[in-house]
Amino acid sequence: MKKELRAKLRKQLAALAPATIKARSLDAAHLLFEQPEYKRAEIIMTFLSLPTEIDTTAIVLRAWQDRKRILAPKVSWEQRRMLPIEIHSLADGLTSTSLGIREPVDGMPIPVGDIDLVIVPGLGFDPFGNRLGRGRGFFDAFLAHKDWRGIACAIAFEEQFVALVPAGAHDIPVDMLVTDQHVRRFGR
């Protein structure tokens, strides 16, 4: 069922025009900026968007403007986990992986326990906070880290909110979901 849902949601996202993605991403970002979880956060980790997903550029730029520290995940394939690395630019110090994912070239990992808010990607989300990722499990492993105490906030387009996301034992739900139209919070 996950495979079919992934295919359906990927198709929906691929049909969105770049201008639509940009405008609706800004709507979601502005909703996020109004939330107490964002306002309180001093250290934020966010994914760096692929062209067919909600764009996190405005979040990064605003966070810097608000004097927050911004981290981006760097995948350590040897350790099978993400390392939270601070970034200071969206132009310098980044590379693209073979999958097209932008990540920091290098840097000292920030302790997971120091991160206040993680902006989580995904293809689909349900009313229980379950998240359908891309299938590699890196964000689930990160959110299951023994030192993680922050808020996991997914950001997506409204049509990515679905009735049910199949969830297994290793799938970690998010605390909140911000779309271009709504903010939803889920109890842990």
N, C-alpha and C positions, 0 to 999 in steps of 0.2 A: 504493500500500500504506500510506503514511503516513496518508492521509486516512481509510481504513477503521479503522486502529489507533487514531487519535485519537478517532473516533466511538465505538468500542467502550469505550475507557478513560474517556471523558467520561461515558458512560452508567453505567458501574460506579461512578464517583465520585458522580454525581448520586443514585444509589440509597442512599448512606450517610446515615444519620440524623445530624443535628447533634450529638447526644450521643455517637454513635459516633466521629465525626470528632474531637471534643474529647478523648475518652479515648485514642484511638489516637495522636493527635498528641502527647499527653503522654508516651506510651510511647516514641515515636520521639525526642522531645526528651531524655528521660532517658538513652537509649542514646547520643545525641550527647554529652551532658555527660561521659560516662565516657571519651570518646576523647581520646588525646593531642593530636590535631589541634585539638580545641576548647580543651583546657587550655592549650596553648601560644599560641593566638591572642590577640593584643591588640586587633586591629582586625578586625571581622567585618562583612561586608555580607550582608544577607538580604532576600529578597523579602517583601513584606507580603501575606499570603494573601488569596485570594478565598474566599467562603463554601464552595465545593465542593472546595477542596483542603486538603491538610494545613496545620494552623494553626501559624504560626511565633511566635505571641504569647509562649508560654512561653520560647522561645529568646531573644527580645529581653529579656524581663524578667529572666531568669537572667543573661544577659550583663551587663546593667547592674549587677546585684547582685554579679557577679564583677569589677566595675570594668573591663569591656571597653568599647571604643568601638563603637557600632553605627551602621552606615550602611544606607541604603535606596537602591535605584536610582530615579533620576528620568530619564524618557525625554526626550531631546532629539530631537524629530522633525526639526528642521532639520539636525542633525548625524548623524541616523540611528544614535544610540548612547545608552547609559545612562551617566548621571553618578552616581558614588557620593557621596551627600550624608549627612553625619552627622545623626542624629535623637536627640532627648532626651525624646520623649514619643510615645505611641501615640494621643494625643487631640488634641494641638495641633501646628500646623505641617505638617499633612498635608492633602492634597486627594485626590479621586477623579477619575480620568480618565473619558473617555466610555466606556471599556471596563470601568469599575468597579474599576480597579487603583488602590490607594492608593500615593501617592508624596509625597516632601517637596515643600512649596510652593516653597521656595528654599533656598539655602545654597551655600557654596563647595565645589566638588568636591574630594574627597580624592584624592591621586595613586594611581593603580592599583597601583603598585609597593609602596605602604605597606600594602596590605590582605593580611592573613594567611589569611583563610578567607572563602569566598563560599558561602552557602547557596543552592543552585540549585533552582528549581522545575522541574517537568516532568510530562508525562502518563504517560510510560513510560520504563523503563530496562532495559538488557539486561546479560548477563554480561561484556560487553566495555567497559562504562562508557558506551555510547552512550545518548543522551538524546533522547527525543521531546518537543520543546517545543510551544508553541502555534502555531508557524509563522512568527513574525516575525523570528527570528534575532538578537534583541538580546543574549541571554546568550552565544550562540556568538561574536558579534563582541566582546563584553567579554572572554571567555576567550582570544580570539586576540590581544588587545592585546599589543604588543611589550614592555610593562613588567610584565605579569602574571607573578608568580612564586609566588603562594599556592596554597592547596589549594581545589579546587572540590568541594564536598560537596553532593550531591543529598539531598533528604529527601522521603520518599514513604511511602505505604501499601504493604504487602507485595504486594498484588495488582497493583500498578503495575510490578512486576518481571516482565518477559516474556522469552520465548526469544530474540527478535531484534527490534531496532529498526533499520529501514533508515537507513543513514547515508551522507551525501554528503560531498564534499570540504570543505564549509564547516561541517560539524557537528563540534563539539569535544566529545570525551568528558569525563566527570567523573572525578575521582581516586577518589572514594568515594561510596557510597550508604548512607544510614542509613534503615531503615524502622522500623515499629513492632515488628518481630520480629528483624531481622538488621542487621549491619554488614558491608558488602562493600567491599573495596579493589581498585582496578584499576591495573595498571602503566601508566605513561605510555609 
